[in-house]
């Protein structure tokens, strides 16, 4: 019989604690943001997909087409090609494809780049209906950026 009353008191205590927490948060101000109209600040260490870095001196990207990012990628989501223009000392990047559907955002490609030609983007609003919308041509994106 005492176990019965002990269970009732334990349940009542649990109910009182739960209601106390509910009442405490009921009177606190609301912290909900109305997303499209109010945007949360992006943390400084946010990792979006990778992007090419623009070089002010040359007027194009910093990539030397060494392929270290492609070799370091555990997901195999990077493919790049380059060609050596006649009379030039280095290769010129022609295509840099990123399949973001496979990317694990590990950052090994950014760390392995010897010329710091890659960085993480600040894009967070990525939504689409098709996997093709997540296959990026980073050379094209670099040219379209202001």
Residue, then its C-alpha position, 0 to 999 in steps of 0.5 A: x500500500x505504501x508503494x502505491x502512495x509513493x508512486x502517486x507522490x512521485x508522479x505528482x512531483x514529476x508533474x509539478x516540476x514539468x509544469x514549473x518549467x513550462x510556466x518559467x518559459x511561458x513568461x520569457x520573451x519569444x526568440x523565434x526569428x521570422x526567417x525570410x525577413x529576419x536573418x540570423x548572423x552566420x557564425x565566423x567558422x561556418x562551413x558552406x561548400x568550397x569556392x575558389x579564391x579570386x586573385x587580385x593580381x592576376x584577375x582570375x583564380x589562384x588555382x595552379x591545377x596541381x590536383x591535391x584537392x582532388x586527391x585529398x577528397x575522401x568523397x571523390x566529389x571534386x574534378x578539375x581540368x586545366x590546360x597550359x597556354x602556349x608560352x605560359x609557365x603554369x597551367x590554367x584552370x579550365x573547369x572545376x566541378x564540385x558535386x555537393x551531394x557527395x561532399x562531407x564538408x571535411x575541409x581536407x581539400x581546403x587544407x591541402x591546397x598549396x596556394x590557398x586557392x580554396x575557401x569555404x563559402x558563406x552560402x547557407x540558403x541552398x535548397x533545390x528539387x534536383x541533384x543537378x542543382x548541387x553540382x557546381x562549376x566553381x570557375x563559372x561561379x567565380x566569374x559571376x561573383x561581383 
